[in-house]
Every structure is written in C-alpha cells, then in structure tokens.
Amino acid sequence: MLRAGVIAVQGDVSEHAAAVERAARLHGEEAEVVEIRQSGLVPDCDVLLLPGGESTTISRLLRSEGIAAEIKAHVAAGKPVLATCAGLIVASTDAKDDRVETLDLVDVTVDRNAFGRQKDSFEAPLDVDGLDEPFPAVFIRAPLIDDAGDVEVLARWDDDPVAVRDGPVVGTSFHPELTDDVRLHRLAFFEGVEGNSKLSAEESPVDAE
C-alpha cells in the first residue's frame, strides 16, 4: 500500500488525491491518500504532492505548522515529490518575491503569475520527456521558470522550461491533476523513478478501472 501525502494547508487538493490513486492503480498498486495540514504525517509518507494555490500563504503555513522541515527531510531521503504551479514556486530556490519562503528543493528561479491572470489560462499539448505522446497541460496563473540551474528539463513551452526534475522532485508550471491524464503523476512517482520505458497515452485511468 502506497502512502501518498497531499499538502493541504491551502487550496483544493481533491484532484491530486484522485490522480495519484488512479496512477497507483495503473502501476498495480493501491494508494492511501493522506491530507497533510499539520506536522507529524509527512515522515510516514512514501510520496508527496505539493499542489497549487497561493504560494505566499502555502509557504507561511508550511513553516508555522512545522511541515517545511519534514518535506525537506522527505526529499533528502530520496522520496518523490510532485510540485505543481504554486507548489513549484514554494519548492524553488528563488521565487523573486520576499513574501515566499522557498524550500530550496528545485534549482530554479521562477516568476509568479508570469503567464497571466485567471482570464489568460490556456491548455497546450506538451512534449514531455518520458511520455510517448503530448500531455494536455492546463496553465492557470502559471509561474514561469526563467532560470533553470542544475535540473533536468522535461518540457518546454515557447522555449521556456515548464516541467523539470531535480533529484526526486518533479516540478511543473501547469496543473496535471486537472486532466484525465495521470502520466505526469506516474512519471513522478513510479515509472520515472524506476527508469522504465515511455508511458503511453493509451493507458487511461478509465481503462484501469
């Protein structure tokens, strides 16, 4: 039984919870999802999801609740994390905003909301390393990675990195949980960690059920 922790100090986390459950089933496992709002739960988790939301609020609550140090220890132990949108901002080394206390887990500098406001949201087919067909990425008030350091760039949009891997952490500017395609969750937590062949878009969560 895989224990997946979804950092739930702020924002809606249900989509990530459903996605990791589907991803686990496709991998032949069952996932127990734990919503994390306080310290003491992260150490028992196999994988973590750091969802979108409001990055200044998330970073403040992670530290005030004692969760930030536990996430860092989780990564130091080599356990996987998927950080999306605001989660990527919080996980970065530099958010270019003093209000955000970053976790320094992903060696990137980001611009918050660089892709525009809510009305500028869009969906784009992305070629992602490790996936055999384009991924339907949903960008909502997305951050821009304007400086990628010692990371593996998994995907770009208009030549800018929008998905990266830094050790056990995968970070995306977009929201993979807002589609029916769970290949990004599988790449972060299963096949990508184990180095298996590219994931096929034909393996849908509907097929697994």
C-alpha positions, 0 to 999 in steps of 0.5 A: 500500500502506497502512502501518498501525502497531499499538502493541504494547508491551502487550496483544493487538493481533491484532484491530486488525491484522485490522480495519484490513486488512479496512477497507483492503480495503473502501476498495480498498486493501491494508494492511501491518500493522506491530507497533510495540514499539520506536522507529524504525517509527512515522515510516514509518507512514501510520496508527496504532492505539493499542489497549487494555490497561493504560494505566499500563504502555502509557504507561511503555513508550511513553516508555522505548522512545522511541515517545511522541515519534514518535506525537506527531510522527505526529499533528502531521503530520496522520496518523490515529490510532485510540485505543481504551479504554486507548489513549484514556486514554494519548492524553488530556490528563488521565487523573486518575491520576499513574501515566499519562503522557498524550500530550496528543493528545485534549482530554479528561479521562477516568476509568479503569475508570469503567464497571466491572470485567471482570464489568460489560462490556456491548455497546450499539448506538451512534449514531455520527456518520458511520455510517448505522446503530448500531455494536455497541460492546463496553465492557470496563473502559471509561474514561469521558470526563467532560470533553470540551474542544475535540473533536468528539463522535461518540457518546454513551452515557447522555449521556456522550461515548464516541467523539470526534475531535480533529484526526486522532485518533479516540478511543473508550471501547469496543473496535471491533476486537472486532466484525465491524464495521470502520466505526469503523476506516474512519471513522478512517482513510479515509472520515472523513478524506476527508469522504465520505458515511455508511458503511453497515452493509451493507458487511461485511468478509465481503462484501469478501472 
